[in-house]
Each structure stands twice: as structure tokens, then as C-alpha cells.
Amino acid sequence: MKVKTARTIKEYRVENYRGYGPIVIPAGSIVTNRTACGPDDNYRFWQDFDKIAEKVSGFKDSLLRHDLTYYGLNIPASYCEPWRD
């Protein structure tokens, strides 16, 4: 299976991501099927943290960025466009 990407089609709000509080993933954000065990089409992990980096000072070196990178934030398929091949 190969790594695929898609974009969110509407805003997705997480009320409390891993104790950090609410996070809003904007429409148009990039998601991927890449997991630690290889590609899996059942997952849509948020990949582009640019929007949150603009709003959170020190985000580049933060634990939040670490957790988003290594634990991921899975977005339901209903919030995403179909996979791009």
C-alpha cells in the first residue's frame, strides 16, 4: 500500500487533545494515511501544522508539536475529501 494524501473539506474541532485543550483543524488542511506501521487507509492524520504554528508562540519546539507528529491526530473520513493517488 502506498502513502496517500487528502484535504479536509470542513473544519474539525477536538475539544481536548491529549490535555492541551481545544484544537481546531481548518478546512483545507492536509491529512495522510501514513502510520508508524506503514500506510493504512483507515487513518487520516493531520500533517500541516502551519495554521497552529502561526497562533502558538514556541510551537516549533513544543510538546504539542511532538505529540501531533508522533501520536497524530486522526480526523474522521466524513471531514475529508477522497484519497488522492
HTML snippet that shows the backbone in 3Dmol.js (N, CA, C, O; Angstrom):
<script src="https://3Dmol.org/build/3Dmol-min.js"></script>
<div id="view" style="width:600px;height:400px;position:relative"></div>
<script>
const pdb = `
ATOM      1  N   MET A   1       0.850  -1.171   0.000  1.00  0.00           N
ATOM      2  CA  MET A   1       0.000   0.000   0.000  1.00  0.00           C
ATOM      3  C   MET A   1       0.904   1.244   0.000  1.00  0.00           C
ATOM      4  O   MET A   1       1.966   1.250   0.623  1.00  0.00           O
ATOM      5  N   LYS A   2       0.472   2.279  -0.697  1.00  0.00           N
ATOM      6  CA  LYS A   2       1.294   3.483  -0.769  1.00  0.00           C
ATOM      7  C   LYS A   2       0.722   4.611   0.095  1.00  0.00           C
ATOM      8  O   LYS A   2      -0.454   4.610   0.457  1.00  0.00           O
ATOM      9  N   VAL A   3       1.588   5.566   0.412  1.00  0.00           N
ATOM     10  CA  VAL A   3       1.179   6.730   1.203  1.00  0.00           C
ATOM     11  C   VAL A   3       0.313   7.623   0.322  1.00  0.00           C
ATOM     12  O   VAL A   3       0.662   7.915  -0.822  1.00  0.00           O
ATOM     13  N   LYS A   4      -0.825   8.054   0.876  1.00  0.00           N
ATOM     14  CA  LYS A   4      -1.767   8.907   0.155  1.00  0.00           C
ATOM     15  C   LYS A   4      -2.039  10.162   0.976  1.00  0.00           C
ATOM     16  O   LYS A   4      -1.826  10.191   2.188  1.00  0.00           O
ATOM     17  N   THR A   5      -2.513  11.190   0.294  1.00  0.00           N
ATOM     18  CA  THR A   5      -2.902  12.419   0.978  1.00  0.00           C
ATOM     19  C   THR A   5      -4.299  12.836   0.537  1.00  0.00           C
ATOM     20  O   THR A   5      -4.813  12.386  -0.487  1.00  0.00           O
ATOM     21  N   ALA A   6      -4.886  13.694   1.329  1.00  0.00           N
ATOM     22  CA  ALA A   6      -6.189  14.302   1.024  1.00  0.00           C
ATOM     23  C   ALA A   6      -6.237  15.616   1.790  1.00  0.00           C
ATOM     24  O   ALA A   6      -5.292  15.961   2.500  1.00  0.00           O
ATOM     25  N   ARG A   7      -7.328  16.343   1.647  1.00  0.00           N
ATOM     26  CA  ARG A   7      -7.524  17.592   2.385  1.00  0.00           C
ATOM     27  C   ARG A   7      -8.846  17.518   3.142  1.00  0.00           C
ATOM     28  O   ARG A   7      -9.782  16.831   2.733  1.00  0.00           O
ATOM     29  N   THR A   8      -8.896  18.237   4.243  1.00  0.00           N
ATOM     30  CA  THR A   8     -10.163  18.323   4.967  1.00  0.00           C
ATOM     31  C   THR A   8     -11.111  19.212   4.169  1.00  0.00           C
ATOM     32  O   THR A   8     -10.687  20.177   3.534  1.00  0.00           O
ATOM     33  N   ILE A   9     -12.397  18.877   4.210  1.00  0.00           N
ATOM     34  CA  ILE A   9     -13.392  19.652   3.460  1.00  0.00           C
ATOM     35  C   ILE A   9     -14.178  20.598   4.365  1.00  0.00           C
ATOM     36  O   ILE A   9     -14.907  21.470   3.891  1.00  0.00           O
ATOM     37  N   LYS A  10     -14.016  20.413   5.668  1.00  0.00           N
ATOM     38  CA  LYS A  10     -14.648  21.323   6.623  1.00  0.00           C
ATOM     39  C   LYS A  10     -13.828  21.324   7.912  1.00  0.00           C
ATOM     40  O   LYS A  10     -13.040  20.413   8.168  1.00  0.00           O
ATOM     41  N   GLU A  11     -14.031  22.351   8.700  1.00  0.00           N
ATOM     42  CA  GLU A  11     -13.318  22.495   9.963  1.00  0.00           C
ATOM     43  C   GLU A  11     -13.647  21.331  10.896  1.00  0.00           C
ATOM     44  O   GLU A  11     -14.788  20.872  10.951  1.00  0.00           O
ATOM     45  N   TYR A  12     -12.634  20.859  11.629  1.00  0.00           N
ATOM     46  CA  TYR A  12     -12.818  19.785  12.604  1.00  0.00           C
ATOM     47  C   TYR A  12     -12.287  20.267  13.951  1.00  0.00           C
ATOM     48  O   TYR A  12     -11.148  20.725  14.047  1.00  0.00           O
ATOM     49  N   ARG A  13     -13.101  20.163  14.973  1.00  0.00           N
ATOM     50  CA  ARG A  13     -12.722  20.641  16.310  1.00  0.00           C
ATOM     51  C   ARG A  13     -12.536  19.459  17.259  1.00  0.00           C
ATOM     52  O   ARG A  13     -13.387  18.575  17.353  1.00  0.00           O
ATOM     53  N   VAL A  14     -11.403  19.467  17.959  1.00  0.00           N
ATOM     54  CA  VAL A  14     -11.114  18.490  19.000  1.00  0.00           C
ATOM     55  C   VAL A  14     -11.198  19.239  20.316  1.00  0.00           C
ATOM     56  O   VAL A  14     -10.491  20.227  20.516  1.00  0.00           O
ATOM     57  N   GLU A  15     -12.052  18.782  21.209  1.00  0.00           N
ATOM     58  CA  GLU A  15     -12.290  19.518  22.463  1.00  0.00           C
ATOM     59  C   GLU A  15     -11.093  19.532  23.404  1.00  0.00           C
ATOM     60  O   GLU A  15     -10.837  20.550  24.047  1.00  0.00           O
ATOM     61  N   ASN A  16     -10.355  18.433  23.502  1.00  0.00           N
ATOM     62  CA  ASN A  16      -9.222  18.392  24.418  1.00  0.00           C
ATOM     63  C   ASN A  16      -8.206  17.375  23.912  1.00  0.00           C
ATOM     64  O   ASN A  16      -8.251  16.207  24.298  1.00  0.00           O
ATOM     65  N   TYR A  17      -7.305  17.804  23.063  1.00  0.00           N
ATOM     66  CA  TYR A  17      -6.287  16.905  22.506  1.00  0.00           C
ATOM     67  C   TYR A  17      -5.189  16.657  23.533  1.00  0.00           C
ATOM     68  O   TYR A  17      -4.411  17.561  23.836  1.00  0.00           O
ATOM     69  N   ARG A  18      -5.117  15.454  24.066  1.00  0.00           N
ATOM     70  CA  ARG A  18      -4.069  14.995  24.975  1.00  0.00           C
ATOM     71  C   ARG A  18      -3.783  15.984  26.118  1.00  0.00           C
ATOM     72  O   ARG A  18      -2.638  16.130  26.547  1.00  0.00           O
ATOM     73  N   GLY A  19      -4.829  16.656  26.601  1.00  0.00           N
ATOM     74  CA  GLY A  19      -4.677  17.577  27.713  1.00  0.00           C
ATOM     75  C   GLY A  19      -4.239  18.987  27.333  1.00  0.00           C
ATOM     76  O   GLY A  19      -4.060  19.830  28.212  1.00  0.00           O
ATOM     77  N   TYR A  20      -4.065  19.258  26.055  1.00  0.00           N
ATOM     78  CA  TYR A  20      -3.640  20.593  25.602  1.00  0.00           C
ATOM     79  C   TYR A  20      -4.804  21.561  25.469  1.00  0.00           C
ATOM     80  O   TYR A  20      -4.589  22.766  25.335  1.00  0.00           O
ATOM     81  N   GLY A  21      -6.013  21.067  25.503  1.00  0.00           N
ATOM     82  CA  GLY A  21      -7.176  21.920  25.298  1.00  0.00           C
ATOM     83  C   GLY A  21      -7.682  21.790  23.872  1.00  0.00           C
ATOM     84  O   GLY A  21      -7.262  20.895  23.137  1.00  0.00           O
ATOM     85  N   PRO A  22      -8.581  22.679  23.481  1.00  0.00           N
ATOM     86  CA  PRO A  22      -9.199  22.558  22.163  1.00  0.00           C
ATOM     87  C   PRO A  22      -8.231  22.883  21.022  1.00  0.00           C
ATOM     88  O   PRO A  22      -7.379  23.764  21.134  1.00  0.00           O
ATOM     89  N   ILE A  23      -8.390  22.145  19.930  1.00  0.00           N
ATOM     90  CA  ILE A  23      -7.640  22.394  18.694  1.00  0.00           C
ATOM     91  C   ILE A  23      -8.651  22.389  17.564  1.00  0.00           C
ATOM     92  O   ILE A  23      -9.525  21.525  17.497  1.00  0.00           O
ATOM     93  N   VAL A  24      -8.522  23.359  16.681  1.00  0.00           N
ATOM     94  CA  VAL A  24      -9.388  23.433  15.503  1.00  0.00           C
ATOM     95  C   VAL A  24      -8.535  23.204  14.266  1.00  0.00           C
ATOM     96  O   VAL A  24      -7.596  23.955  14.002  1.00  0.00           O
ATOM     97  N   ILE A  25      -8.868  22.162  13.507  1.00  0.00           N
ATOM     98  CA  ILE A  25      -8.173  21.868  12.259  1.00  0.00           C
ATOM     99  C   ILE A  25      -8.968  22.540  11.147  1.00  0.00           C
ATOM    100  O   ILE A  25     -10.122  22.179  10.916  1.00  0.00           O
ATOM    101  N   PRO A  26      -8.377  23.505  10.458  1.00  0.00           N
ATOM    102  CA  PRO A  26      -9.129  24.257   9.450  1.00  0.00           C
ATOM    103  C   PRO A  26      -9.437  23.435   8.201  1.00  0.00           C
ATOM    104  O   PRO A  26      -8.722  22.487   7.875  1.00  0.00           O
ATOM    105  N   ALA A  27     -10.503  23.811   7.515  1.00  0.00           N
ATOM    106  CA  ALA A  27     -10.805  23.208   6.212  1.00  0.00           C
ATOM    107  C   ALA A  27      -9.622  23.454   5.295  1.00  0.00           C
ATOM    108  O   ALA A  27      -9.007  24.520   5.332  1.00  0.00           O
ATOM    109  N   GLY A  28      -9.306  22.463   4.471  1.00  0.00           N
ATOM    110  CA  GLY A  28      -8.187  22.574   3.538  1.00  0.00           C
ATOM    111  C   GLY A  28      -6.876  22.053   4.087  1.00  0.00           C
ATOM    112  O   GLY A  28      -5.861  22.096   3.392  1.00  0.00           O
ATOM    113  N   SER A  29      -6.871  21.558   5.329  1.00  0.00           N
ATOM    114  CA  SER A  29      -5.658  21.006   5.917  1.00  0.00           C
ATOM    115  C   SER A  29      -5.319  19.662   5.278  1.00  0.00           C
ATOM    116  O   SER A  29      -6.205  18.929   4.840  1.00  0.00           O
ATOM    117  N   ILE A  30      -4.035  19.353   5.232  1.00  0.00           N
ATOM    118  CA  ILE A  30      -3.573  18.104   4.614  1.00  0.00           C
ATOM    119  C   ILE A  30      -3.614  16.969   5.636  1.00  0.00           C
ATOM    120  O   ILE A  30      -3.192  17.130   6.781  1.00  0.00           O
ATOM    121  N   VAL A  31      -4.130  15.824   5.202  1.00  0.00           N
ATOM    122  CA  VAL A  31      -4.113  14.596   6.003  1.00  0.00           C
ATOM    123  C   VAL A  31      -3.428  13.504   5.188  1.00  0.00           C
ATOM    124  O   VAL A  31      -3.360  13.578   3.961  1.00  0.00           O
ATOM    125  N   THR A  32      -2.922  12.488   5.890  1.00  0.00           N
ATOM    126  CA  THR A  32      -2.248  11.379   5.219  1.00  0.00           C
ATOM    127  C   THR A  32      -2.634  10.059   5.880  1.00  0.00           C
ATOM    128  O   THR A  32      -3.119  10.032   7.011  1.00  0.00           O
ATOM    129  N   ASN A  33      -2.412   8.978   5.160  1.00  0.00           N
ATOM    130  CA  ASN A  33      -2.681   7.645   5.693  1.00  0.00           C
ATOM    131  C   ASN A  33      -1.426   7.022   6.302  1.00  0.00           C
ATOM    132  O   ASN A  33      -1.427   5.837   6.636  1.00  0.00           O
ATOM    133  N   ARG A  34      -0.366   7.799   6.448  1.00  0.00           N
ATOM    134  CA  ARG A  34       0.897   7.294   6.985  1.00  0.00           C
ATOM    135  C   ARG A  34       0.775   7.055   8.487  1.00  0.00           C
ATOM    136  O   ARG A  34       0.391   7.952   9.236  1.00  0.00           O
ATOM    137  N   THR A  35       1.108   5.829   8.925  1.00  0.00           N
ATOM    138  CA  THR A  35       1.127   5.480  10.347  1.00  0.00           C
ATOM    139  C   THR A  35       2.513   4.942  10.691  1.00  0.00           C
ATOM    140  O   THR A  35       3.349   4.769   9.804  1.00  0.00           O
ATOM    141  N   ALA A  36       2.758   4.679  11.960  1.00  0.00           N
ATOM    142  CA  ALA A  36       4.040   4.120  12.389  1.00  0.00           C
ATOM    143  C   ALA A  36       4.271   2.725  11.815  1.00  0.00           C
ATOM    144  O   ALA A  36       5.412   2.279  11.697  1.00  0.00           O
ATOM    145  N   CYS A  37       3.188   2.040  11.459  1.00  0.00           N
ATOM    146  CA  CYS A  37       3.291   0.683  10.926  1.00  0.00           C
ATOM    147  C   CYS A  37       3.139   0.642   9.405  1.00  0.00           C
ATOM    148  O   CYS A  37       2.967  -0.429   8.823  1.00  0.00           O
ATOM    149  N   GLY A  38       3.200   1.796   8.775  1.00  0.00           N
ATOM    150  CA  GLY A  38       3.040   1.868   7.329  1.00  0.00           C
ATOM    151  C   GLY A  38       1.689   2.470   6.966  1.00  0.00           C
ATOM    152  O   GLY A  38       0.881   2.756   7.848  1.00  0.00           O
ATOM    153  N   PRO A  39       1.438   2.665   5.671  1.00  0.00           N
ATOM    154  CA  PRO A  39       0.188   3.274   5.224  1.00  0.00           C
ATOM    155  C   PRO A  39      -1.037   2.440   5.606  1.00  0.00           C
ATOM    156  O   PRO A  39      -1.013   1.212   5.517  1.00  0.00           O
ATOM    157  N   ASP A  40      -2.091   3.109   6.025  1.00  0.00           N
ATOM    158  CA  ASP A  40      -3.351   2.448   6.384  1.00  0.00           C
ATOM    159  C   ASP A  40      -4.483   3.401   6.028  1.00  0.00           C
ATOM    160  O   ASP A  40      -4.611   4.468   6.628  1.00  0.00           O
ATOM    161  N   ASP A  41      -5.310   3.018   5.050  1.00  0.00           N
ATOM    162  CA  ASP A  41      -6.381   3.887   4.565  1.00  0.00           C
ATOM    163  C   ASP A  41      -7.483   4.153   5.587  1.00  0.00           C
ATOM    164  O   ASP A  41      -8.375   4.961   5.326  1.00  0.00           O
ATOM    165  N   ASN A  42      -7.441   3.491   6.748  1.00  0.00           N
ATOM    166  CA  ASN A  42      -8.435   3.734   7.789  1.00  0.00           C
ATOM    167  C   ASN A  42      -8.109   4.957   8.636  1.00  0.00           C
ATOM    168  O   ASN A  42      -8.923   5.372   9.460  1.00  0.00           O
ATOM    169  N   TYR A  43      -6.925   5.539   8.442  1.00  0.00           N
ATOM    170  CA  TYR A  43      -6.496   6.696   9.223  1.00  0.00           C
ATOM    171  C   TYR A  43      -6.284   7.902   8.326  1.00  0.00           C
ATOM    172  O   TYR A  43      -5.864   7.785   7.175  1.00  0.00           O
ATOM    173  N   ARG A  44      -6.587   9.064   8.886  1.00  0.00           N
ATOM    174  CA  ARG A  44      -6.367  10.343   8.208  1.00  0.00           C
ATOM    175  C   ARG A  44      -5.726  11.287   9.222  1.00  0.00           C
ATOM    176  O   ARG A  44      -6.408  12.052   9.903  1.00  0.00           O
ATOM    177  N   PHE A  45      -4.405  11.214   9.303  1.00  0.00           N
ATOM    178  CA  PHE A  45      -3.677  12.001  10.286  1.00  0.00           C
ATOM    179  C   PHE A  45      -3.347  13.385   9.739  1.00  0.00           C
ATOM    180  O   PHE A  45      -2.872  13.526   8.612  1.00  0.00           O
ATOM    181  N   TRP A  46      -3.606  14.397  10.553  1.00  0.00           N
ATOM    182  CA  TRP A  46      -3.325  15.790  10.203  1.00  0.00           C
ATOM    183  C   TRP A  46      -1.825  15.978  10.034  1.00  0.00           C
ATOM    184  O   TRP A  46      -1.050  15.551  10.891  1.00  0.00           O
ATOM    185  N   GLN A  47      -1.400  16.615   8.933  1.00  0.00           N
ATOM    186  CA  GLN A  47       0.013  16.761   8.631  1.00  0.00           C
ATOM    187  C   GLN A  47       0.546  18.186   8.630  1.00  0.00           C
ATOM    188  O   GLN A  47       1.684  18.409   9.043  1.00  0.00           O
ATOM    189  N   ASP A  48      -0.226  19.137   8.188  1.00  0.00           N
ATOM    190  CA  ASP A  48       0.302  20.503   8.074  1.00  0.00           C
ATOM    191  C   ASP A  48      -0.110  21.348   9.275  1.00  0.00           C
ATOM    192  O   ASP A  48      -1.267  21.741   9.421  1.00  0.00           O
ATOM    193  N   PHE A  49       0.856  21.606  10.109  1.00  0.00           N
ATOM    194  CA  PHE A  49       0.598  22.341  11.347  1.00  0.00           C
ATOM    195  C   PHE A  49       0.822  23.844  11.172  1.00  0.00           C
ATOM    196  O   PHE A  49       0.904  24.562  12.169  1.00  0.00           O
ATOM    197  N   ASP A  50       0.923  24.337   9.948  1.00  0.00           N
ATOM    198  CA  ASP A  50       1.243  25.743   9.686  1.00  0.00           C
ATOM    199  C   ASP A  50       0.268  26.704  10.352  1.00  0.00           C
ATOM    200  O   ASP A  50       0.690  27.718  10.909  1.00  0.00           O
ATOM    201  N   LYS A  51      -1.015  26.407  10.307  1.00  0.00           N
ATOM    202  CA  LYS A  51      -2.018  27.311  10.870  1.00  0.00           C
ATOM    203  C   LYS A  51      -1.864  27.444  12.383  1.00  0.00           C
ATOM    204  O   LYS A  51      -1.965  28.546  12.923  1.00  0.00           O
ATOM    205  N   ILE A  52      -1.622  26.335  13.063  1.00  0.00           N
ATOM    206  CA  ILE A  52      -1.478  26.387  14.519  1.00  0.00           C
ATOM    207  C   ILE A  52      -0.150  27.033  14.896  1.00  0.00           C
ATOM    208  O   ILE A  52      -0.064  27.709  15.921  1.00  0.00           O
ATOM    209  N   ALA A  53       0.878  26.836  14.088  1.00  0.00           N
ATOM    210  CA  ALA A  53       2.193  27.425  14.372  1.00  0.00           C
ATOM    211  C   ALA A  53       2.127  28.946  14.353  1.00  0.00           C
ATOM    212  O   ALA A  53       2.874  29.609  15.073  1.00  0.00           O
ATOM    213  N   GLU A  54       1.238  29.504  13.533  1.00  0.00           N
ATOM    214  CA  GLU A  54       1.079  30.958  13.463  1.00  0.00           C
ATOM    215  C   GLU A  54       0.447  31.521  14.741  1.00  0.00           C
ATOM    216  O   GLU A  54       0.662  32.685  15.078  1.00  0.00           O
ATOM    217  N   LYS A  55      -0.326  30.704  15.445  1.00  0.00           N
ATOM    218  CA  LYS A  55      -1.089  31.174  16.602  1.00  0.00           C
ATOM    219  C   LYS A  55      -0.435  30.846  17.944  1.00  0.00           C
ATOM    220  O   LYS A  55      -0.748  31.481  18.952  1.00  0.00           O
ATOM    221  N   VAL A  56       0.468  29.865  17.970  1.00  0.00           N
ATOM    222  CA  VAL A  56       1.052  29.414  19.231  1.00  0.00           C
ATOM    223  C   VAL A  56       2.537  29.750  19.247  1.00  0.00           C
ATOM    224  O   VAL A  56       3.307  29.194  18.464  1.00  0.00           O
ATOM    225  N   SER A  57       2.944  30.651  20.128  1.00  0.00           N
ATOM    226  CA  SER A  57       4.360  31.007  20.184  1.00  0.00           C
ATOM    227  C   SER A  57       5.152  29.823  20.741  1.00  0.00           C
ATOM    228  O   SER A  57       4.718  29.162  21.684  1.00  0.00           O
ATOM    229  N   GLY A  58       6.301  29.568  20.155  1.00  0.00           N
ATOM    230  CA  GLY A  58       7.146  28.453  20.573  1.00  0.00           C
ATOM    231  C   GLY A  58       6.673  27.099  20.089  1.00  0.00           C
ATOM    232  O   GLY A  58       7.171  26.072  20.551  1.00  0.00           O
ATOM    233  N   PHE A  59       5.717  27.073  19.162  1.00  0.00           N
ATOM    234  CA  PHE A  59       5.145  25.804  18.709  1.00  0.00           C
ATOM    235  C   PHE A  59       6.192  24.887  18.101  1.00  0.00           C
ATOM    236  O   PHE A  59       6.142  23.674  18.301  1.00  0.00           O
ATOM    237  N   LYS A  60       7.140  25.451  17.361  1.00  0.00           N
ATOM    238  CA  LYS A  60       8.139  24.636  16.656  1.00  0.00           C
ATOM    239  C   LYS A  60       8.851  23.659  17.583  1.00  0.00           C
ATOM    240  O   LYS A  60       9.120  22.522  17.194  1.00  0.00           O
ATOM    241  N   ASP A  61       9.156  24.088  18.795  1.00  0.00           N
ATOM    242  CA  ASP A  61       9.880  23.242  19.750  1.00  0.00           C
ATOM    243  C   ASP A  61       9.006  22.753  20.899  1.00  0.00           C
ATOM    244  O   ASP A  61       9.521  22.404  21.961  1.00  0.00           O
ATOM    245  N   SER A  62       7.706  22.725  20.701  1.00  0.00           N
ATOM    246  CA  SER A  62       6.788  22.409  21.801  1.00  0.00           C
ATOM    247  C   SER A  62       6.463  20.919  21.910  1.00  0.00           C
ATOM    248  O   SER A  62       6.658  20.145  20.973  1.00  0.00           O
ATOM    249  N   LEU A  63       5.960  20.550  23.090  1.00  0.00           N
ATOM    250  CA  LEU A  63       5.475  19.184  23.281  1.00  0.00           C
ATOM    251  C   LEU A  63       4.230  18.922  22.445  1.00  0.00           C
ATOM    252  O   LEU A  63       4.006  17.794  22.004  1.00  0.00           O
ATOM    253  N   LEU A  64       3.415  19.958  22.221  1.00  0.00           N
ATOM    254  CA  LEU A  64       2.237  19.798  21.370  1.00  0.00           C
ATOM    255  C   LEU A  64       2.657  19.375  19.966  1.00  0.00           C
ATOM    256  O   LEU A  64       2.072  18.451  19.400  1.00  0.00           O
ATOM    257  N   ARG A  65       3.647  20.027  19.405  1.00  0.00           N
ATOM    258  CA  ARG A  65       4.127  19.635  18.067  1.00  0.00           C
ATOM    259  C   ARG A  65       4.662  18.196  18.091  1.00  0.00           C
ATOM    260  O   ARG A  65       4.409  17.422  17.168  1.00  0.00           O
ATOM    261  N   HIS A  66       5.387  17.848  19.130  1.00  0.00           N
ATOM    262  CA  HIS A  66       5.887  16.480  19.273  1.00  0.00           C
ATOM    263  C   HIS A  66       4.730  15.483  19.267  1.00  0.00           C
ATOM    264  O   HIS A  66       4.767  14.491  18.540  1.00  0.00           O
ATOM    265  N   ASP A  67       3.711  15.745  20.071  1.00  0.00           N
ATOM    266  CA  ASP A  67       2.593  14.816  20.158  1.00  0.00           C
ATOM    267  C   ASP A  67       1.812  14.731  18.846  1.00  0.00           C
ATOM    268  O   ASP A  67       1.385  13.646  18.451  1.00  0.00           O
ATOM    269  N   LEU A  68       1.623  15.858  18.174  1.00  0.00           N
ATOM    270  CA  LEU A  68       0.945  15.825  16.876  1.00  0.00           C
ATOM    271  C   LEU A  68       1.756  15.026  15.857  1.00  0.00           C
ATOM    272  O   LEU A  68       1.189  14.314  15.028  1.00  0.00           O
ATOM    273  N   THR A  69       3.074  15.146  15.920  1.00  0.00           N
ATOM    274  CA  THR A  69       3.951  14.439  14.981  1.00  0.00           C
ATOM    275  C   THR A  69       4.001  12.947  15.273  1.00  0.00           C
ATOM    276  O   THR A  69       3.883  12.136  14.355  1.00  0.00           O
ATOM    277  N   TYR A  70       4.176  12.568  16.544  1.00  0.00           N
ATOM    278  CA  TYR A  70       4.431  11.165  16.876  1.00  0.00           C
ATOM    279  C   TYR A  70       3.204  10.377  17.321  1.00  0.00           C
ATOM    280  O   TYR A  70       3.174   9.156  17.162  1.00  0.00           O
ATOM    281  N   TYR A  71       2.194  11.040  17.873  1.00  0.00           N
ATOM    282  CA  TYR A  71       0.952  10.352  18.227  1.00  0.00           C
ATOM    283  C   TYR A  71      -0.107  10.556  17.154  1.00  0.00           C
ATOM    284  O   TYR A  71      -0.943   9.682  16.922  1.00  0.00           O
ATOM    285  N   GLY A  72      -0.070  11.703  16.506  1.00  0.00           N
ATOM    286  CA  GLY A  72      -1.016  12.010  15.441  1.00  0.00           C
ATOM    287  C   GLY A  72      -2.360  12.486  15.965  1.00  0.00           C
ATOM    288  O   GLY A  72      -2.698  12.329  17.139  1.00  0.00           O
ATOM    289  N   LEU A  73      -3.102  13.068  15.051  1.00  0.00           N
ATOM    290  CA  LEU A  73      -4.461  13.484  15.338  1.00  0.00           C
ATOM    291  C   LEU A  73      -5.295  13.001  14.159  1.00  0.00           C
ATOM    292  O   LEU A  73      -5.245  13.574  13.071  1.00  0.00           O
ATOM    293  N   ASN A  74      -6.053  11.950  14.388  1.00  0.00           N
ATOM    294  CA  ASN A  74      -6.842  11.315  13.330  1.00  0.00           C
ATOM    295  C   ASN A  74      -8.136  12.093  13.111  1.00  0.00           C
ATOM    296  O   ASN A  74      -8.850  12.401  14.066  1.00  0.00           O
ATOM    297  N   ILE A  75      -8.432  12.407  11.867  1.00  0.00           N
ATOM    298  CA  ILE A  75      -9.628  13.161  11.503  1.00  0.00           C
ATOM    299  C   ILE A  75     -10.615  12.210  10.827  1.00  0.00           C
ATOM    300  O   ILE A  75     -10.226  11.466   9.927  1.00  0.00           O
ATOM    301  N   PRO A  76     -11.877  12.219  11.240  1.00  0.00           N
ATOM    302  CA  PRO A  76     -12.857  11.316  10.635  1.00  0.00           C
ATOM    303  C   PRO A  76     -12.960  11.500   9.115  1.00  0.00           C
ATOM    304  O   PRO A  76     -12.829  12.612   8.603  1.00  0.00           O
ATOM    305  N   ALA A  77     -13.191  10.410   8.417  1.00  0.00           N
ATOM    306  CA  ALA A  77     -13.288  10.432   6.954  1.00  0.00           C
ATOM    307  C   ALA A  77     -14.371  11.389   6.463  1.00  0.00           C
ATOM    308  O   ALA A  77     -14.250  11.952   5.375  1.00  0.00           O
ATOM    309  N   SER A  78     -15.418  11.576   7.247  1.00  0.00           N
ATOM    310  CA  SER A  78     -16.518  12.449   6.827  1.00  0.00           C
ATOM    311  C   SER A  78     -16.095  13.922   6.742  1.00  0.00           C
ATOM    312  O   SER A  78     -16.808  14.738   6.158  1.00  0.00           O
ATOM    313  N   TYR A  79     -14.962  14.255   7.310  1.00  0.00           N
ATOM    314  CA  TYR A  79     -14.432  15.623   7.251  1.00  0.00           C
ATOM    315  C   TYR A  79     -13.391  15.789   6.141  1.00  0.00           C
ATOM    316  O   TYR A  79     -12.819  16.868   5.991  1.00  0.00           O
ATOM    317  N   CYS A  80     -13.142  14.734   5.365  1.00  0.00           N
ATOM    318  CA  CYS A  80     -12.067  14.744   4.372  1.00  0.00           C
ATOM    319  C   CYS A  80     -12.553  14.387   2.976  1.00  0.00           C
ATOM    320  O   CYS A  80     -13.544  13.677   2.805  1.00  0.00           O
ATOM    321  N   GLU A  81     -11.835  14.894   1.988  1.00  0.00           N
ATOM    322  CA  GLU A  81     -12.098  14.503   0.606  1.00  0.00           C
ATOM    323  C   GLU A  81     -11.572  13.082   0.389  1.00  0.00           C
ATOM    324  O   GLU A  81     -10.847  12.568   1.241  1.00  0.00           O
ATOM    325  N   PRO A  82     -11.917  12.437  -0.724  1.00  0.00           N
ATOM    326  CA  PRO A  82     -11.358  11.119  -1.024  1.00  0.00           C
ATOM    327  C   PRO A  82      -9.833  11.189  -1.174  1.00  0.00           C
ATOM    328  O   PRO A  82      -9.271  12.247  -1.455  1.00  0.00           O
ATOM    329  N   TRP A  83      -9.186  10.051  -0.983  1.00  0.00           N
ATOM    330  CA  TRP A  83      -7.730   9.976  -1.119  1.00  0.00           C
ATOM    331  C   TRP A  83      -7.305  10.380  -2.539  1.00  0.00           C
ATOM    332  O   TRP A  83      -7.982  10.075  -3.521  1.00  0.00           O
ATOM    333  N   ARG A  84      -6.177  11.067  -2.610  1.00  0.00           N
ATOM    334  CA  ARG A  84      -5.527  11.359  -3.900  1.00  0.00           C
ATOM    335  C   ARG A  84      -4.495  10.287  -4.130  1.00  0.00           C
ATOM    336  O   ARG A  84      -3.743   9.948  -3.216  1.00  0.00           O
ATOM    337  N   ASP A  85      -4.439   9.755  -5.307  1.00  0.00           N
ATOM    338  CA  ASP A  85      -3.429   8.715  -5.607  1.00  0.00           C
ATOM    339  C   ASP A  85      -2.156   9.312  -6.147  1.00  0.00           C
ATOM    340  O   ASP A  85      -1.211   8.583  -6.448  1.00  0.00           O
TER     341      ASP A  85
END
`;
const viewer = $3Dmol.createViewer("view");
viewer.addModel(pdb, "pdb");
viewer.setStyle({}, {cartoon: {color: "spectrum"}});
viewer.zoomTo();
viewer.render();
</script>
